[in-house]
Amino acid sequence: MPIPIHSMKRFLVLSTVAALAFGALAWVLVQKTRGPALAGYQVAARPLVQTVVATGRVAAVSRAQVGSAVTGVVLARRVREGDLVRPGDVLAVLRADELAAAVREAQAALAQLQQSTRPQAQASLRAAQVRLEQASREAKRRRDLFAQRMITRETMEQAVQAETLARSAVEQAQLTARSLVAGNPGEAAARARVASAEAQLAKTTIRAEVAGTVLTRNAEPGDLVQPGRVLFEIARSGDTEILVPLDEKNLEVLAIGQAAMWVADAYPLRPFPARVGFIAPSIDPQRGTVDVRLTVAPVPGFLRQGMTVSVNVETGRRGSAIVVPNDALAATDGSQAALWLVEDGRATRRQVRLGLRGLTQTEVTAGLRVGDWILADAEAALAQGGRVRVVATGLGADPATRKELPVKLD
């Protein structure tokens, strides 16, 4: 008896559905047996550079703060921010009426000593010497007359007494004249008073003591300034530095002389080299940072004090090293870390020893070999020895280039 056509069609449909269901079930069983597909890397040897990245600012090697040594009112300001100055250049001038008067008074006292008091003393000495000579002649004459009994003893003694007084006057005049010779203590004191008054007057002209660039000004005409107030800040000419506060955890890998590259935020396409020139001996307890100064040479012309810069300090380099991505490492403890190693389709937790650490990759010095396969996710929820399929991902490769590796089944 022939089979109806509609029954045959139903049989074919049921057979096809059954075949598809069986195929799907078989595929699920195979996939379950092979384990989940996870991204992974093949370990390779490649160059590695360890760097410390931070943000810093441009700073002069040293700065000079200039103020006034006397109290006064600013008459004129001669410089502004950005001006280049040399030692002795005038920065500002203060009113100096009283101090100028004190200088003139001291100079007048010195002039009086030199031009009046000293000549008068010398004239008095000459007059006293003349009187002594006259008194001496008179005393001699009267002694002769007394010897001839032509005058009384009293008259003779009066002449002798006059001679004695004249001699005393000469001695006194000599002492006065000697006290007024050039370089005598009185003149030295007068000169010192002049010098002191002139020094005070000179303080009203505020000058630069160093060569450099004016960074700030805090003085304007009419301002009353006092000692202790900073009027100008000057960045000394010379080498420029980059001041970088680094996290203290990086202190172990920092060393004087390490190479660095920096780039100013205002000029991102113009990087320049630098070197670590100073590491502070103490830690900032508030921020937990250590100040590092980078020496810049040569100094680019566009550099400005206080500029924000980004810095990469090279703290280590390997020409060839076994490296793995940082996301493949877990439970990092000092120089130890854990990762998932895949061998023959099974995942094994492996402890490795670490070396240099880069921004995205870390050197493994023990626990891995070139060619080993590891999982990209170190925190993947897998059982020790569990099956896994590795989807190969090159270091830095586009995810679209990933491909599943063949897995050998037991």
LOVEXVO-288800 format. One record per residue (C-alpha): x, y, z. Coordinates in steps of 0.001 Angstrom, whole numbers. Layout:
<nodes>
NODE         X         Y         Z
NODE         X         Y         Z
...
</nodes>
This chain:
<nodes>
NODE         X         Y         Z
NODE         0         0         0
NODE      1648      3312      -993
NODE      2560      5847      1782
NODE       602      9063      1574
NODE      2573     12082       479
NODE      1564     14172      3515
NODE      2772     11446      5876
NODE      6128     11343      4112
NODE      6528     15100      4450
NODE      5726     14916      8152
NODE      8314     12211      8583
NODE     10968     14250      6832
NODE     10248     17321      8961
NODE     10381     15327     12165
NODE     13631     13691     11068
NODE     15203     17064     10295
NODE     14152     18543     13642
NODE     15476     15499     15465
NODE     18792     15755     13620
NODE     19146     19436     14428
NODE     18316     18867     18091
NODE     20805     16057     18285
NODE     23476     18207     16627
NODE     22839     21091     19019
NODE     22996     18776     22002
NODE     26217     17275     20725
NODE     27730     20734     20168
NODE     26793     21819     23708
NODE     28298     18649     25134
NODE     31498     19151     23156
NODE     31773     22803     24174
NODE     31191     21908     27808
NODE     33825     19235     27576
NODE     36325     21673     26026
NODE     35656     24377     28669
NODE     34897     28103     28319
NODE     36628     30242     25700
NODE     38735     32961     27371
NODE     41149     35549     26018
NODE     44814     34811     26494
NODE     48349     35678     25471
NODE     51364     33745     24308
NODE     54397     34688     26360
NODE     57157     36323     24334
NODE     60499     38034     24957
NODE     60584     41699     24063
NODE     62253     44962     25171
NODE     60848     46529     28336
NODE     61257     50005     29809
NODE     60179     50747     33363
NODE     59062     54335     33905
NODE     57592     56493     36625
NODE     55015     58957     35339
NODE     54127     62155     37177
NODE     53172     65789     36789
NODE     55484     68602     37869
NODE     56251     72264     37396
NODE     59103     74310     35977
NODE     61177     75933     38702
NODE     64355     77998     38791
NODE     67392     76500     40487
NODE     67068     79309     43026
NODE     65048     82452     43534
NODE     65971     85736     45180
NODE     63391     87646     47193
NODE     64082     91376     47231
NODE     62706     93741     49870
NODE     63432     97106     51448
NODE     65844     97519     54345
NODE     64182    100779     55420
NODE     60653    102066     55800
NODE     59593    104454     53076
NODE     57162    105409     50345
NODE     57757    104131     46801
NODE     58437    106997     44401
NODE     59105    104919     41267
NODE     59060    101288     40134
NODE     61513    100565     37332
NODE     60766     96902     36387
NODE     57840     94578     35815
NODE     57252     90822     35480
NODE     59371     89156     32807
NODE     62098     91829     32738
NODE     65689     90610     32684
NODE     67889     92297     35282
NODE     71585     92311     36143
NODE     73305     92930     39468
NODE     72992     96628     40355
NODE     69943     97353     38202
NODE     67436     99657     39930
NODE     64152     97962     40779
NODE     62446    100748     42746
NODE     63188    104108     44406
NODE     61865    105280     47803
NODE     61371    108821     49079
NODE     64546    109823     50981
NODE     64185    113451     52149
NODE     65166    112860     55797
NODE     68015    110505     54962
NODE     69387    112910     52367
NODE     69311    115693     55002
NODE     71205    113427     57433
NODE     73900    112873     54795
NODE     74293    116614     54229
NODE     74533    117230     57972
NODE     77266    114602     58417
NODE     79160    115933     55401
NODE     78954    119493     56792
NODE     80360    118372     60147
NODE     83280    116676     58388
NODE     83893    119731     56228
NODE     83892    121999     59275
NODE     86475    119780     60935
NODE     88702    119770     57867
NODE     88283    123384     56732
NODE     87748    125318     59976
NODE     88600    123543     63205
NODE     91911    122105     62010
NODE     93234    125400     60475
NODE     92204    127298     63601
NODE     94116    124864     65803
NODE     97205    125221     63626
NODE     96927    129042     63738
NODE     96552    128934     67532
NODE     99712    126815     67748
NODE    101720    129305     65691
NODE    100462    132208     67817
NODE    101369    130404     71030
NODE    104859    129679     69691
NODE    105310    133382     68873
NODE    104217    134388     72374
NODE    106590    131829     73865
NODE    109513    133224     71884
NODE    108646    136726     73013
NODE    108245    135659     76639
NODE    111570    133816     76517
NODE    113417    136892     75219
NODE    111798    139049     77905
NODE    112702    136612     80653
NODE    116339    136497     79486
NODE    116549    140275     79367
NODE    115176    140636     82871
NODE    117536    138012     84227
NODE    120425    140050     82822
NODE    119036    143227     84423
NODE    118544    141468     87728
NODE    122141    140243     87605
NODE    123240    143864     87198
NODE    120975    144803     90136
NODE    118989    147092     87922
NODE    115526    145509     88638
NODE    113997    143783     91582
NODE    113705    140034     91975
NODE    109900    140262     91778
NODE    110064    141916     88362
NODE    112427    139205     87140
NODE    110229    136424     88520
NODE    107183    137863     86779
NODE    108962    137542     83424
NODE    109974    133944     84213
NODE    106396    133106     85153
NODE    105101    134620     81898
NODE    107573    132468     79964
NODE    106334    129342     81787
NODE    102722    130159     80971
NODE    103586    130754     77321
NODE    105363    127387     77145
NODE    102294    125649     78629
NODE    100095    127366     76052
NODE    102312    126087     73264
NODE    102130    122521     74584
NODE     98349    122750     74809
NODE     98112    124098     71252
NODE    100400    121320     70026
NODE     98118    118693     71597
NODE     95056    120256     69996
NODE     96709    120474     66585
NODE     97937    116894     66765
NODE     94407    115707     67637
NODE     93125    117316     64446
NODE     95646    116026     61909
NODE     94355    113973     58939
NODE     93183    110529     60044
NODE     92757    111446     63703
NODE     89978    109695     65696
NODE     87728    112737     65496
NODE     87969    112868     61723
NODE     87530    109079     61479
NODE     84344    109323     63540
NODE     83068    112132     61322
NODE     83813    110105     58188
NODE     82038    107093     59721
NODE     78950    109220     60372
NODE     79009    110331     56743
NODE     79372    106742     55509
NODE     76532    105560     57753
NODE     74216    108315     56541
NODE     75111    107587     52904
NODE     74502    103856     53416
NODE     71061    104547     54825
NODE     70336    106821     51882
NODE     71511    104141     49423
NODE     68959    101725     50880
NODE     66190    103856     49445
NODE     67295    102734     45977
NODE     66318     99062     45746
NODE     68651     97201     43381
NODE     68948     93669     42029
NODE     71697     91649     43666
NODE     71610     88796     41126
NODE     71079     88358     37406
NODE     67776     86804     36430
NODE     64151     87293     35449
NODE     61614     89231     37505
NODE     58836     86808     38435
NODE     56637     88908     40721
NODE     56332     92535     41800
NODE     54553     93721     44926
NODE     55397     97434     44862
NODE     53730    100367     43158
NODE     54347    104138     43415
NODE     52743    105459     46573
NODE     52995    102186     48521
NODE     54416    102332     52036
NODE     56984     99560     52327
NODE     58689     98178     55412
NODE     61545     95787     56126
NODE     60492     92140     55842
NODE     58040     92648     52984
NODE     58954     90949     49684
NODE     58701     93495     46873
NODE     60203     91519     43963
NODE     61011     87860     43294
NODE     63793     87109     40817
NODE     64543     83727     39273
NODE     68308     83455     39061
NODE     69814     82941     35634
NODE     71242     79475     35101
NODE     69981     75918     34839
NODE     66241     75347     34980
NODE     64742     72435     36893
NODE     61518     70458     36848
NODE     60115     69960     40338
NODE     58144     66711     40533
NODE     56446     65340     43679
NODE     56504     61537     43281
NODE     54645     59002     45369
NODE     57002     57690     48021
NODE     56352     54096     46880
NODE     58564     54893     43846
NODE     61550     55836     46009
NODE     63067     52353     45731
NODE     63509     52593     41945
NODE     64682     56227     41771
NODE     68348     57182     41467
NODE     70411     60270     40675
NODE     71320     60497     36995
NODE     68340     58569     35604
NODE     67163     59769     32193
NODE     63738     61337     31794
NODE     61549     62918     29140
NODE     59214     65792     29830
NODE     56671     67716     27822
NODE     54948     70968     28719
NODE     51166     70893     28671
NODE     51262     74072     26569
NODE     53591     72466     23971
NODE     52572     68772     23814
NODE     54452     68110     20561
NODE     57826     69327     21812
NODE     59311     66824     24300
NODE     62726     67462     25846
NODE     65236     65303     27738
NODE     66150     65753     31384
NODE     67968     63901     34159
NODE     67276     63268     37817
NODE     69503     65740     39637
NODE     68145     65708     43172
NODE     66017     63461     45388
NODE     64784     65068     48610
NODE     66111     63445     51798
NODE     62691     63612     53468
NODE     59071     62715     52700
NODE     56159     65138     52787
NODE     54003     63543     55523
NODE     50852     65328     54372
NODE     50954     64135     50759
NODE     53147     61053     51075
NODE     55431     62293     48295
NODE     59135     62842     47752
NODE     60325     65898     45811
NODE     62493     65075     42806
NODE     64259     67732     40727
NODE     65087     67096     37078
NODE     67897     69075     35447
NODE     66977     70441     32020
NODE     69776     71103     29529
NODE     69530     72701     27098
NODE     66675     74883     28260
NODE     64109     75480     25487
NODE     63241     79080     24769
NODE     59508     78626     25309
NODE     59920     77499     28904
NODE     58244     79649     31558
NODE     58486     79535     35326
NODE     55614     77596     36886
NODE     54646     75742     33678
NODE     52865     72416     34190
NODE     54765     69509     32628
NODE     54295     65763     32317
NODE     57358     63675     33148
NODE     58439     60100     32383
NODE     61441     59005     34459
NODE     63147     55886     33111
NODE     63966     53755     36148
NODE     64906     50520     34355
NODE     65422     48972     30902
NODE     65734     45442     29494
NODE     66854     44733     25958
NODE     64977     41405     26014
NODE     62742     40102     28797
NODE     59779     37778     29294
NODE     56898     40182     29754
NODE     53186     39745     30448
NODE     50356     42304     30518
NODE     49619     43705     33936
NODE     45981     42577     33759
NODE     47166     38979     33592
NODE     48751     39254     37046
NODE     46868     38920     40313
NODE     47641     39011     43995
NODE     50828     41001     43447
NODE     52857     40888     46649
NODE     56195     42620     46340
NODE     58091     40592     43761
NODE     55522     37731     43609
NODE     52270     37408     41623
NODE     49829     34752     40417
NODE     48419     34047     36935
NODE     46534     31388     34988
NODE     48846     29191     32894
NODE     47141     27074     30184
NODE     48743     23739     29232
NODE     47012     21114     27081
NODE     43687     22865     27471
NODE     43803     23004     31286
NODE     44256     26061     33507
NODE     46839     25940     36272
NODE     47402     28619     38902
NODE     51079     29594     38672
NODE     53174     31742     41011
NODE     55754     33873     39211
NODE     58540     36189     40248
NODE     58451     39767     38940
NODE     61194     42103     37754
NODE     60807     45484     36098
NODE     57303     46899     35948
NODE     56091     49063     33104
NODE     52879     50985     32646
NODE     51120     48103     30870
NODE     53554     45166     31070
NODE     55712     43557     33736
NODE     58839     41438     33500
NODE     58616     37855     34781
NODE     61998     36565     35923
NODE     60912     33098     37060
NODE     57874     30845     36547
NODE     57299     31278     32792
NODE     58997     30391     29552
NODE     58804     31902     26102
NODE     55893     30296     24246
NODE     53727     29578     27308
NODE     50048     30562     27145
NODE     48401     32573     29904
NODE     44904     33949     30395
NODE     44324     37685     30043
NODE     42058     37774     33114
NODE     43999     36810     36196
NODE     40791     36815     38248
NODE     38895     34380     36013
NODE     36685     32035     38064
NODE     38265     28705     37179
NODE     39026     25536     39056
NODE     42579     24318     39324
NODE     43135     22020     36340
NODE     39827     22954     34734
NODE     39412     22862     30980
NODE     39626     26143     29091
NODE     39856     27265     25483
NODE     42252     30163     24826
NODE     41245     32880     22405
NODE     44611     34248     21288
NODE     45048     37986     21749
NODE     48301     39619     20728
NODE     49770     42211     23096
NODE     48153     45420     21966
NODE     46272     43656     19132
NODE     42844     44650     17885
NODE     40131     42419     19448
NODE     38852     41743     15921
NODE     42062     39806     15226
NODE     41458     37305     18018
NODE     41273     33646     17037
NODE     40545     30511     18995
NODE     43421     28114     19446
NODE     42921     24420     18733
NODE     42537     22491     21960
NODE     43684     18894     22369
NODE     41093     16752     24104
NODE     41903     13747     26212
</nodes>
